Amino acid sequence: MTPSDRDAAHAALCLTEPPYLKHYRTGRFREWNGVALTGSELPGPGFNFASVLHAGAPTLDELLPVARDFFAGADQGWGVLVEGDAGHPMEAELRTRGWTVAEDESAYVLRDISAAGAARGGPELTVRIAETQADADAYKAITAAAFQAPPDMADMMVPSLAFALDPDIALFVGSVGGVDVCAAGYSRCGTTSVLWGVATLEPHRGRGYGEAVARAALAHSALRGCTTAALRSGPKSIPVYERIGFRYVCQHRTYAAPANM
């Protein structure tokens, strides 16, 4: 890991307005004194957070009035994202005041997207880009089932066909024998492809399908001008991403604001 890798992860995953926000009913983004605030109708601190990653950032007391105003409509909570265990004074403040960790995810970077290689997964797997409402619905059904999320959550995350057709976003569905079994998506942040929503239905796991659809998404983003890639991941998916070529750069940790905040 190099400082430039970490900076790339911070910029792509936290500090730049993502293209999908404009498709959300209450999607909003604000930069304030080096802090990036991201919010929408999606629930909880995982989707509504202030990213405090720069040295010399405001103190918690300075941030709170701005955050309270920005997240006033986040009725299921909001949080503050920091680089975990990096010695940033904001994390020390949050711990001292009793804020608890809501999410703790590893940030990964792929320095050269061409190194990801072509999609694999066996000749039986066919990957298509979502270009119709039926394709978008298939993506939502797969991710909802794989992540054990309620269907209305998937509808919130992919609210329209316009979302799937945005030139800075792409969704992919993989099928075997006419049955949709895996999915992936990405959004563009400059020349960085932000990979997300990689999922495989339970009965079809362990066959390389998730890795294949992720590689297909990365290859497509390269055609749109991306040269690097970034993502956040939980522990179960890390081996897949490391096989593709992603390398760990830092920990993105979100602390949930107390209810009385």
C-alpha positions as CSV (number, residue, x, y, z in Angstrom):
1,M,0.0,0.0,0.0
2,T,1.2,3.5,-0.9
3,P,-0.2,6.9,0.2
4,S,-1.4,7.3,-3.4
5,D,-3.4,4.1,-3.2
6,R,-5.0,5.2,0.1
7,D,-5.8,8.6,-1.4
8,A,-7.3,6.9,-4.4
9,A,-9.5,4.8,-2.2
10,H,-10.6,7.8,-0.1
11,A,-11.4,9.9,-3.2
12,A,-13.4,7.2,-5.1
13,L,-15.2,5.7,-2.1
14,C,-15.9,8.6,0.1
15,L,-14.8,12.1,-0.9
16,T,-16.3,12.4,-4.4
17,E,-20.0,12.7,-5.2
18,P,-21.1,9.3,-6.7
19,P,-23.1,9.4,-9.9
20,Y,-26.0,7.3,-8.5
21,L,-26.9,10.0,-6.0
22,K,-28.8,12.0,-8.6
23,H,-31.2,9.1,-9.1
24,Y,-32.3,9.0,-5.5
25,R,-35.2,11.1,-4.4
26,T,-33.3,12.8,-1.6
27,G,-29.8,12.1,-2.8
28,R,-27.4,14.9,-1.7
29,F,-23.7,15.6,-1.3
30,R,-21.8,18.5,0.3
31,E,-18.1,19.3,0.8
32,W,-17.4,21.3,3.9
33,N,-13.9,22.1,5.2
34,G,-12.5,19.0,3.8
35,V,-15.4,16.8,5.0
36,A,-17.6,15.1,2.4
37,L,-21.2,14.5,3.5
38,T,-23.3,12.0,1.6
39,G,-27.0,11.3,2.2
40,S,-30.1,9.8,0.6
41,E,-33.4,8.0,1.5
42,L,-31.4,4.8,1.9
43,P,-31.4,3.9,5.6
44,G,-28.7,4.1,8.2
45,P,-25.1,5.2,8.7
46,G,-23.9,3.0,5.9
47,F,-25.6,5.4,3.4
48,N,-25.7,8.6,5.4
49,F,-22.3,9.6,6.6
50,A,-19.7,12.4,6.9
51,S,-16.3,11.3,5.7
52,V,-13.5,12.8,7.8
53,L,-10.3,11.6,6.3
54,H,-8.0,14.7,5.8
55,A,-5.4,15.8,8.3
56,G,-6.4,19.1,9.9
57,A,-10.1,18.3,9.6
58,P,-12.7,20.0,11.8
59,T,-13.3,18.8,15.4
60,L,-16.4,16.8,16.2
61,D,-17.9,19.8,17.9
62,E,-17.3,21.9,14.8
63,L,-18.8,19.2,12.6
64,L,-21.9,18.4,14.6
65,P,-24.0,21.5,13.7
66,V,-23.3,21.0,10.0
67,A,-24.0,17.2,10.1
68,R,-27.2,17.6,12.1
69,D,-28.6,20.0,9.5
70,F,-27.4,17.9,6.5
71,F,-28.8,14.6,8.0
72,A,-32.0,16.0,9.4
73,G,-34.1,13.7,7.3
74,A,-32.1,10.5,8.0
75,D,-34.6,9.0,10.4
76,Q,-32.8,5.7,10.6
77,G,-29.5,7.3,11.6
78,W,-26.3,8.7,10.2
79,G,-22.6,8.4,11.0
80,V,-19.1,9.6,10.7
81,L,-16.6,7.7,8.5
82,V,-12.9,7.7,9.4
83,E,-9.8,5.7,8.4
84,G,-9.8,3.1,11.2
85,D,-6.8,2.8,13.5
86,A,-4.9,5.5,11.5
87,G,-4.4,7.8,14.4
88,H,-6.9,10.5,13.2
89,P,-8.0,12.7,16.1
90,M,-11.7,12.3,15.0
91,E,-11.7,8.6,15.7
92,A,-10.3,9.3,19.2
93,E,-13.1,11.9,19.8
94,L,-15.8,9.5,18.6
95,R,-14.6,6.7,20.9
96,T,-14.2,9.0,23.9
97,R,-17.8,10.2,23.4
98,G,-19.2,6.7,23.2
99,W,-20.0,6.5,19.5
100,T,-20.3,2.9,18.4
101,V,-19.0,1.3,15.2
102,A,-21.8,0.7,12.6
103,E,-19.7,-0.5,9.7
104,D,-16.1,-1.5,9.4
105,E,-15.0,-2.4,5.9
106,S,-11.7,-3.0,4.2
107,A,-10.9,-0.7,1.3
108,Y,-9.1,-2.2,-1.7
109,V,-7.5,-0.7,-4.8
110,L,-6.7,-2.3,-8.2
111,R,-3.8,-0.2,-9.6
112,D,-4.1,-1.4,-13.2
113,I,-7.5,-2.4,-14.3
114,S,-6.1,-4.2,-17.3
115,A,-4.5,-6.7,-14.9
116,A,-7.9,-8.0,-13.9
117,G,-8.1,-10.0,-17.1
118,A,-11.1,-11.5,-18.9
119,A,-14.2,-12.9,-17.3
120,R,-13.9,-16.6,-16.3
121,G,-16.4,-18.9,-14.6
122,G,-16.7,-21.6,-17.2
123,P,-18.3,-21.6,-20.6
124,E,-21.7,-22.2,-19.1
125,L,-21.8,-18.7,-17.7
126,T,-23.2,-15.9,-19.9
127,V,-22.8,-12.3,-18.7
128,R,-25.0,-9.5,-20.0
129,I,-25.2,-5.8,-19.2
130,A,-28.6,-4.6,-17.9
131,E,-30.2,-2.6,-20.7
132,T,-33.9,-3.3,-20.0
133,Q,-36.2,-3.1,-17.0
134,A,-36.2,-6.9,-17.0
135,D,-32.5,-6.9,-16.7
136,A,-32.5,-4.3,-13.9
137,D,-35.2,-6.3,-12.1
138,A,-33.0,-9.5,-12.4
139,Y,-30.1,-7.6,-10.9
140,K,-32.3,-6.5,-8.0
141,A,-33.7,-9.9,-7.4
142,I,-30.2,-11.5,-7.3
143,T,-28.6,-9.0,-5.0
144,A,-31.7,-8.9,-2.6
145,A,-31.6,-12.7,-2.3
146,A,-27.8,-13.0,-2.0
147,F,-27.5,-10.2,0.6
148,Q,-30.8,-11.3,2.4
149,A,-32.2,-7.8,1.9
150,P,-35.9,-7.0,1.6
151,P,-37.1,-6.4,-2.0
152,D,-38.0,-2.8,-1.2
153,M,-34.3,-2.2,-0.3
154,A,-33.3,-3.4,-3.8
155,D,-35.9,-1.1,-5.3
156,M,-34.5,1.8,-3.4
157,M,-31.0,1.1,-4.4
158,V,-31.9,0.7,-8.1
159,P,-34.9,3.0,-8.4
160,S,-35.3,3.2,-12.1
161,L,-34.1,2.0,-15.5
162,A,-32.4,5.4,-15.9
163,F,-30.1,4.4,-13.0
164,A,-28.9,1.3,-15.0
165,L,-28.5,3.3,-18.2
166,D,-26.6,6.1,-16.7
167,P,-23.3,6.4,-18.6
168,D,-21.4,6.5,-15.3
169,I,-23.1,3.3,-14.0
170,A,-23.5,-0.2,-15.3
171,L,-25.2,-3.3,-14.0
172,F,-24.4,-6.9,-15.0
173,V,-26.3,-10.2,-14.7
174,G,-24.8,-13.6,-15.2
175,S,-26.9,-16.6,-16.1
176,V,-26.4,-20.4,-16.5
177,G,-28.8,-22.4,-18.6
178,G,-31.2,-19.5,-18.8
179,V,-31.2,-19.0,-15.0
180,D,-29.9,-15.8,-13.6
181,V,-27.4,-16.6,-10.8
182,C,-25.0,-13.7,-10.3
183,A,-24.7,-9.9,-10.6
184,A,-22.3,-7.0,-10.3
185,G,-22.3,-3.2,-10.7
186,Y,-19.9,-0.3,-10.9
187,S,-19.9,3.4,-11.0
188,R,-17.2,5.8,-12.4
189,C,-15.3,8.3,-10.3
190,G,-13.1,10.0,-12.8
191,T,-10.8,7.2,-14.2
192,T,-11.6,4.9,-11.2
193,S,-14.2,2.1,-11.4
194,V,-16.0,1.7,-8.1
195,L,-17.1,-2.0,-8.0
196,W,-20.1,-2.9,-5.9
197,G,-23.1,-5.2,-5.7
198,V,-21.2,-8.4,-6.6
199,A,-23.4,-11.3,-5.6
200,T,-24.0,-14.9,-6.4
201,L,-27.1,-16.9,-5.4
202,E,-26.4,-19.4,-2.6
203,P,-26.9,-22.7,-4.6
204,H,-24.4,-21.4,-7.3
205,R,-21.5,-20.3,-5.1
206,G,-18.0,-21.7,-5.2
207,R,-17.9,-22.0,-9.0
208,G,-16.2,-18.7,-9.8
209,Y,-19.3,-16.9,-11.1
210,G,-19.0,-13.9,-8.8
211,E,-15.4,-13.4,-9.8
212,A,-16.4,-13.8,-13.5
213,V,-19.1,-11.2,-13.4
214,A,-16.9,-8.8,-11.4
215,R,-14.1,-9.2,-14.0
216,A,-16.7,-8.5,-16.7
217,A,-17.8,-5.3,-15.0
218,L,-14.2,-4.1,-14.7
219,A,-13.5,-4.9,-18.3
220,H,-16.5,-2.9,-19.3
221,S,-15.4,0.1,-17.2
222,A,-12.0,0.0,-18.9
223,L,-13.8,0.5,-22.2
224,R,-15.4,3.6,-20.6
225,G,-11.9,5.0,-19.7
226,C,-11.3,3.6,-16.2
227,T,-7.7,2.7,-15.5
228,T,-7.9,1.8,-11.8
229,A,-10.6,0.4,-9.6
230,A,-11.6,0.5,-5.9
231,L,-14.1,-1.2,-3.6
232,R,-15.0,-1.9,0.0
233,S,-15.5,-5.4,1.1
234,G,-16.5,-7.6,4.0
235,P,-14.3,-10.6,4.9
236,K,-16.1,-13.3,2.9
237,S,-15.5,-11.7,-0.5
238,I,-11.9,-10.6,0.1
239,P,-10.3,-13.8,-1.5
240,V,-12.3,-13.2,-4.7
241,Y,-11.1,-9.6,-5.0
242,E,-7.5,-10.5,-4.2
243,R,-7.5,-13.1,-7.0
244,I,-8.6,-10.4,-9.4
245,G,-5.7,-8.2,-8.2
246,F,-7.1,-5.9,-5.7
247,R,-4.9,-5.0,-2.7
248,Y,-5.8,-3.8,0.8
249,V,-5.1,-0.2,1.5
250,C,-7.0,0.9,4.6
251,Q,-10.0,0.4,6.8
252,H,-13.1,2.6,6.3
253,R,-14.9,2.6,9.7
254,T,-18.2,4.3,10.3
255,Y,-19.4,5.4,13.8
256,A,-23.1,5.8,14.3
257,A,-24.3,9.0,15.8
258,P,-26.0,8.4,19.2
259,A,-29.8,8.7,19.1
260,N,-29.8,11.9,21.1
261,M,-27.3,13.5,18.7
